[in-house]
């Protein structure tokens, strides 16, 4: 039997541990709220219908907006998703059902390493293989850089989602006469759909606010541009350009653009949680 003093010390240590974990959690939440509050204070005044629908104005001309940056962001991230999602999902399927031995271990290891490579290095890589040989910047090269950044997130989350599907479901499909391909495509992947969608949304959120790769690829534009083969405006790149300028009006627009990016990332993360909820219930 333990003495009352020993039990009391354990309870005290447990109370201190709970207090410290709650303190750390509160500190993280407070930091996020402080950042969000400051950005809202600085950028809230810049938000308006004109800001969301107009092109940037020259220096000295009041008004202007980031409409071309918003559209450019949608195009660049959309193309990146079209490139990364099929490759990432098929890689996850291979690692789950067919990958074994040294090659599969190597692919997983390289995927983990890729997730830690600085985004500016990915931008330099895209510049070397797409921009420099073609002698011009383009939105497509930016999408390629974003796709590389998205791949590790999609691979890891899709593999986890597929592994979360009961093996009996897959074997049941085989027992009914389905080929391995049909069982994976028509039975396993639909069952893992929520987790895969969550990974895609998180990957999109991962690249939405990236700026460094765009300096070497999309380069930016002050005009409407819908052709991915040309330089294109992108919202985070516009925020960077405005933030380092000496003009106060551009600083206000930079805070407004930063607020839009934060709201988009917040909505994407909420969407990921909503997509994952049916899988947790199941």
C-alpha positions as CSV (number, residue, x, y, z in Angstrom):
1,X,0.0,0.0,0.0
2,X,1.3,3.4,-0.9
3,X,1.4,6.1,1.7
4,X,-0.8,9.2,1.6
5,X,2.2,11.3,0.9
6,X,3.1,9.3,-2.3
7,X,-0.4,9.5,-3.6
8,X,-0.5,13.2,-2.9
9,X,2.7,13.8,-4.8
10,X,1.4,11.9,-7.8
11,X,-1.8,13.9,-7.8
12,X,0.2,17.1,-7.5
13,X,2.4,16.1,-10.4
14,X,-0.7,15.2,-12.5
15,X,-2.3,18.6,-11.7
16,X,0.9,20.4,-12.7
17,X,1.1,18.4,-15.9
18,X,-2.5,19.2,-16.8
19,X,-1.9,22.9,-16.0
20,X,1.3,23.0,-18.2
21,X,-0.4,21.3,-21.2
22,X,-3.4,23.6,-20.9
23,X,-1.0,26.6,-20.7
24,X,0.8,25.5,-23.8
25,X,-2.4,25.0,-25.7
26,X,-3.7,28.4,-24.6
27,X,-0.5,30.0,-25.7
28,X,-0.7,28.5,-29.2
29,X,-4.4,29.7,-29.5
30,X,-3.5,33.1,-28.2
31,X,-0.7,33.5,-30.7
32,X,-3.0,32.6,-33.5
33,X,-5.7,35.0,-32.3
34,X,-3.2,37.8,-31.9
35,X,-1.9,37.3,-35.5
36,X,-5.4,37.1,-36.8
37,X,-6.5,40.1,-34.8
38,X,-3.6,42.2,-36.0
39,X,-4.1,41.3,-39.6
40,X,-7.8,42.1,-39.4
41,X,-6.9,45.5,-37.8
42,X,-4.4,46.4,-40.4
43,X,-6.1,44.9,-43.5
44,X,-9.8,45.0,-42.7
45,X,-10.0,48.6,-44.0
46,X,-8.6,47.7,-47.4
47,X,-11.3,45.1,-48.1
48,X,-14.1,46.3,-50.3
49,X,-15.9,45.1,-53.4
50,X,-13.6,47.2,-55.6
51,X,-10.5,45.7,-53.9
52,X,-11.7,42.2,-54.8
53,X,-12.7,43.1,-58.4
54,X,-10.3,45.7,-59.7
55,X,-6.8,45.5,-61.1
56,X,-3.9,47.1,-59.3
57,X,-3.6,50.9,-59.9
58,X,-0.3,52.7,-60.6
59,X,1.5,54.4,-57.8
60,X,-0.3,57.7,-56.9
61,X,-3.6,56.6,-58.3
62,X,-6.0,55.8,-55.4
63,X,-7.9,52.6,-55.2
64,X,-7.1,49.5,-57.1
65,X,-7.4,45.9,-56.1
66,X,-6.0,42.3,-56.4
67,X,-8.6,40.7,-58.6
68,X,-5.9,39.5,-61.0
69,X,-4.0,38.0,-58.1
70,X,-7.0,36.1,-56.9
71,X,-7.8,34.7,-60.3
72,X,-4.1,33.8,-60.9
73,X,-3.9,32.0,-57.5
74,X,-6.9,29.9,-58.5
75,X,-5.4,29.0,-61.8
76,X,-1.9,28.2,-60.5
77,X,-3.2,26.2,-57.5
78,X,-5.8,24.4,-59.7
79,X,-3.2,23.3,-62.2
80,X,-0.9,22.2,-59.4
81,X,-3.7,20.0,-58.0
82,X,-4.4,18.5,-61.4
83,X,-0.8,17.5,-61.6
84,X,-0.3,16.4,-58.0
85,X,-3.5,14.6,-57.1
86,X,-3.3,11.7,-59.6
87,X,0.4,11.1,-59.0
88,X,0.0,11.3,-55.2
89,X,-3.0,9.0,-55.1
90,X,-1.6,6.4,-57.4
91,X,1.7,6.4,-55.4
92,X,-0.3,5.9,-52.2
93,X,-2.1,2.9,-53.9
94,X,1.2,1.4,-55.0
95,X,2.7,1.8,-51.5
96,X,-0.3,0.2,-49.8
97,X,-1.0,-2.8,-52.1
98,X,2.0,-3.4,-54.2
99,X,5.0,-1.7,-52.6
100,X,7.3,-3.9,-50.5
101,X,11.0,-4.1,-49.8
102,X,13.7,-1.6,-50.4
103,X,12.0,0.3,-53.2
104,X,8.8,1.1,-51.2
105,X,10.9,2.1,-48.2
106,X,13.0,4.4,-50.4
107,X,9.9,6.0,-51.9
108,X,8.4,6.7,-48.4
109,X,11.7,8.1,-47.2
110,X,12.2,10.4,-50.2
111,X,8.6,11.6,-49.8
112,X,9.3,12.5,-46.2
113,X,12.5,14.3,-47.2
114,X,10.7,16.1,-49.9
115,X,8.2,17.5,-47.4
116,X,11.0,19.2,-45.5
117,X,12.8,20.8,-48.5
118,X,12.5,24.6,-48.4
119,X,10.0,25.9,-50.9
120,X,12.6,28.3,-52.4
121,X,14.7,25.3,-53.4
122,X,11.7,23.8,-55.2
123,X,11.3,27.2,-56.9
124,X,14.9,27.1,-58.1
125,X,14.4,23.6,-59.3
126,X,11.3,24.6,-61.4
127,X,13.2,27.6,-62.7
128,X,16.1,25.4,-63.8
129,X,14.0,22.8,-65.7
130,X,11.1,25.0,-67.0
131,X,11.9,28.7,-67.0
132,X,15.5,28.8,-68.0
133,X,15.3,26.4,-71.0
134,X,12.1,28.1,-72.3
135,X,13.6,31.6,-71.6
136,X,10.4,33.0,-70.0
137,X,8.5,32.9,-66.8
138,X,5.1,31.2,-66.7
139,X,2.2,30.2,-64.4
140,X,2.7,26.6,-65.5
141,X,6.2,26.5,-64.0
142,X,4.7,27.9,-60.7
143,X,2.0,25.1,-60.8
144,X,4.8,22.6,-61.3
145,X,6.6,23.9,-58.2
146,X,3.4,23.9,-56.2
147,X,2.6,20.3,-57.3
148,X,6.0,19.1,-56.0
149,X,5.2,20.8,-52.7
150,X,1.8,19.1,-52.6
151,X,2.9,15.6,-53.4
152,X,4.3,14.6,-49.9
153,X,1.1,15.7,-48.2
154,X,-1.2,13.9,-50.6
155,X,0.9,10.7,-50.6
156,X,1.1,10.5,-46.8
157,X,-2.6,11.3,-46.2
158,X,-3.9,9.1,-49.0
159,X,-1.8,6.2,-47.8
160,X,-3.1,6.6,-44.3
161,X,-6.7,6.8,-45.6
162,X,-6.3,3.7,-47.7
163,X,-4.7,1.8,-44.8
164,X,-7.7,2.8,-42.7
165,X,-10.0,0.9,-44.9
166,X,-10.6,-2.6,-43.5
167,X,-8.7,-5.3,-45.3
168,X,-11.8,-7.4,-45.3
169,X,-13.5,-5.0,-47.6
170,X,-10.8,-5.4,-50.2
171,X,-10.7,-9.2,-49.8
172,X,-14.5,-9.3,-50.1
173,X,-14.3,-7.6,-53.4
174,X,-11.7,-10.1,-54.6
175,X,-14.0,-12.9,-53.3
176,X,-16.8,-11.6,-55.5
177,X,-14.7,-12.1,-58.6
178,X,-13.3,-8.5,-59.0
179,X,-9.7,-8.1,-60.2
180,X,-7.2,-6.4,-57.9
181,X,-7.5,-3.2,-60.0
182,X,-11.3,-3.2,-59.9
183,X,-11.4,-3.9,-56.2
184,X,-9.0,-1.0,-55.5
185,X,-10.8,1.4,-57.8
186,X,-14.4,0.5,-57.1
187,X,-14.2,-0.7,-53.5
188,X,-11.2,0.6,-51.6
189,X,-10.8,4.2,-53.0
190,X,-14.5,5.1,-52.5
191,X,-14.2,3.9,-48.9
192,X,-11.1,6.1,-48.4
193,X,-12.5,9.1,-50.3
194,X,-13.0,11.3,-47.2
195,X,-9.4,10.9,-46.1
196,X,-8.0,11.4,-49.6
197,X,-10.1,14.6,-50.0
198,X,-8.8,15.8,-46.7
199,X,-5.2,15.3,-47.9
200,X,-5.9,17.2,-51.1
201,X,-7.5,20.1,-49.2
202,X,-4.6,20.2,-46.8
203,X,-2.1,20.2,-49.7
204,X,-3.9,23.1,-51.3
205,X,-3.8,25.0,-48.0
206,X,-0.1,24.2,-47.8
207,X,0.8,26.0,-51.0
208,X,-1.9,28.7,-51.0
209,X,0.3,31.2,-49.1
210,X,3.7,30.2,-50.6
211,X,5.6,33.0,-52.2
212,X,9.2,31.9,-52.7
213,X,8.7,29.6,-55.7
214,X,6.7,32.3,-57.5
215,X,9.7,34.6,-57.5
216,X,11.4,32.2,-59.9
217,X,8.4,31.0,-61.9
218,X,5.2,33.0,-62.2
219,X,7.0,36.3,-61.7
220,X,3.8,38.3,-61.4
221,X,1.8,40.7,-63.6
222,X,-0.1,43.9,-63.2
223,X,-2.7,42.9,-65.8
224,X,-5.3,40.2,-66.5
225,X,-3.6,37.0,-67.6
226,X,-5.4,33.7,-68.1
227,X,-2.8,31.9,-70.2
228,X,-0.7,29.6,-68.0
229,X,2.2,29.9,-70.5
230,X,2.7,33.6,-69.6
231,X,3.8,35.3,-66.4
232,X,0.8,35.6,-64.1
233,X,-0.3,37.6,-61.0
234,X,-0.6,35.6,-57.7
235,X,-2.1,36.9,-54.5
236,X,0.8,36.0,-52.1
237,X,3.3,37.4,-54.6
238,X,1.3,40.7,-54.8
239,X,1.3,40.8,-51.0
240,X,5.1,40.4,-51.0
241,X,5.6,43.1,-53.7
242,X,3.3,45.6,-51.9
243,X,4.8,44.9,-48.5
244,X,8.4,45.7,-49.5
245,X,7.4,48.9,-51.4
246,X,7.8,52.3,-49.8
247,X,4.2,53.4,-50.5
248,X,1.7,53.4,-47.6
249,X,-1.3,52.7,-49.9
250,X,0.4,49.5,-51.1
251,X,1.1,48.5,-47.5
252,X,-2.6,48.7,-46.7
253,X,-3.4,46.6,-49.7
254,X,-0.7,44.1,-48.7
255,X,-2.4,43.7,-45.3
256,X,-5.7,43.3,-47.1
257,X,-4.3,40.6,-49.4
258,X,-2.8,38.8,-46.3
259,X,-6.2,38.8,-44.7
260,X,-7.7,37.2,-47.8
261,X,-5.0,34.5,-47.7
262,X,-5.6,33.8,-44.0
263,X,-9.3,33.5,-44.5
264,X,-8.8,31.1,-47.5
265,X,-6.5,28.9,-45.5
266,X,-8.9,28.9,-42.6
267,X,-11.8,27.9,-44.9
268,X,-9.6,25.1,-46.4
269,X,-8.8,23.7,-43.0
270,X,-12.4,23.8,-42.0
271,X,-13.3,22.0,-45.2
272,X,-10.7,19.4,-44.5
273,X,-12.2,18.8,-41.0
274,X,-15.6,18.5,-42.5
275,X,-14.4,16.0,-45.1
276,X,-12.7,13.9,-42.5
277,X,-15.7,13.8,-40.2
278,X,-17.7,11.1,-42.0
279,X,-14.6,8.9,-42.0
280,X,-14.3,9.3,-38.2
281,X,-17.9,8.5,-37.7
282,X,-17.5,5.4,-39.9
